[in-house]
Amino acid sequence: AVTVSGGGLTTTSTAVFSAQTVSGSSSALSTAVDLGAIDSSITISGVFTDTSGSVEVLVSADDTTYYELTSVFVNLDFSTGQFGVTLPGLGERYLKLKAVNSTGSSQSITARVAHKS
């Protein structure tokens, strides 16, 4: 994680996927990010080589049971596979990403989550 401080708040950027392979027609879960107690905006960014695949946002109160935020759509650029979305405070403590590979071959995802703490 990369941490930047200033003005009483700290911004933390965590790599949740680092060139992670996602097997064909399957999915992969990222590592969890502890968002802490501050309910501030969250930025998710990265690149997924499966440009027709999807990236889902999952949240949890206890880091055990995760639920998909179906109201959040992470738009992939169909040319480059890059994505980025900023969300308001979620009211949950933990966040994971789920990469869903829609192809029959292995693909790769790299992603970061940034938030204030």
C-alpha positions in Angstrom: 0.0 0.0 0.0 1.1 3.5 -0.8 0.2 6.2 1.9 0.1 10.0 1.5 -0.7 12.2 4.5 -1.8 15.8 4.7 -4.4 17.9 6.4 -5.3 15.4 9.0 -6.3 12.7 6.5 -4.2 10.0 4.9 -4.8 8.7 1.4 -4.0 5.0 1.0 -3.7 3.3 -2.4 -3.6 -0.5 -2.3 -2.8 -2.9 -5.2 -5.6 -5.5 -5.0 -4.7 -7.3 -8.2 -1.1 -7.3 -9.6 -1.1 -8.9 -13.0 -3.3 -11.6 -11.6 -4.2 -14.4 -14.1 -7.9 -15.1 -14.4 -8.5 -18.5 -16.1 -10.8 -18.8 -19.0 -14.5 -18.6 -18.3 -13.9 -18.2 -14.5 -13.5 -15.4 -11.9 -10.9 -14.3 -9.4 -11.3 -12.4 -6.1 -8.9 -9.7 -5.1 -7.3 -9.2 -1.7 -9.5 -7.3 0.8 -9.0 -3.6 1.5 -9.8 -2.4 5.0 -11.5 0.9 4.5 -11.3 1.7 8.2 -13.9 3.8 10.0 -13.9 6.9 7.8 -16.8 6.9 5.3 -15.1 8.7 2.4 -14.9 8.4 -1.4 -13.2 5.4 -2.9 -11.4 5.3 -6.3 -11.0 2.0 -8.1 -8.8 1.9 -11.2 -6.9 -0.6 -13.3 -6.8 -2.6 -16.5 -8.3 -6.0 -17.5 -7.2 -7.7 -20.7 -10.6 -9.3 -21.1 -12.3 -6.2 -22.5 -15.7 -7.9 -22.7 -15.4 -9.2 -19.1 -16.5 -7.5 -15.9 -15.2 -6.1 -12.7 -17.6 -6.3 -9.7 -17.4 -4.5 -6.4 -18.0 -6.5 -3.2 -18.4 -5.2 0.3 -18.4 -6.7 3.8 -18.9 -5.5 7.4 -16.8 -8.4 8.8 -14.3 -9.5 6.1 -16.0 -12.9 5.9 -19.3 -12.5 4.1 -19.2 -10.3 1.0 -22.0 -8.9 -1.1 -21.9 -7.5 -4.6 -22.9 -3.9 -5.0 -25.2 -4.4 -7.9 -25.9 -0.7 -8.2 -22.2 -0.1 -9.2 -21.2 -0.6 -12.8 -17.5 -0.6 -13.5 -17.2 0.3 -17.2 -14.3 -1.3 -19.1 -12.8 0.6 -22.1 -13.4 -1.9 -24.9 -10.2 -0.9 -26.7 -7.7 -0.9 -23.8 -9.4 -2.7 -20.9 -8.7 0.3 -18.6 -11.3 1.1 -16.0 -11.8 3.6 -13.2 -14.7 4.6 -11.0 -15.1 6.8 -7.9 -17.7 5.8 -5.4 -19.1 7.8 -2.4 -18.5 6.4 1.1 -20.0 2.9 1.2 -20.8 2.5 4.8 -19.0 -0.9 4.9 -15.5 -1.6 6.3 -14.1 -4.0 3.7 -14.0 -4.1 -0.1 -12.9 -6.6 -2.7 -13.1 -6.7 -6.5 -14.2 -9.7 -8.5 -12.8 -10.1 -12.1 -15.1 -12.2 -14.3 -13.4 -13.6 -17.4 -15.9 -14.1 -20.3 -13.4 -15.6 -22.7 -12.2 -19.2 -23.0 -8.5 -18.2 -22.5 -6.6 -16.8 -19.5 -6.6 -13.0 -19.1 -4.8 -10.6 -16.7 -6.0 -7.9 -14.3 -4.2 -5.2 -12.4 -6.2 -3.0 -10.0 -5.8 -0.5 -7.2 -8.2 0.9 -4.6 -7.6 4.3 -3.1 -9.4 5.8 -0.1 -9.0 8.3 2.8 -8.3 6.9 6.3 
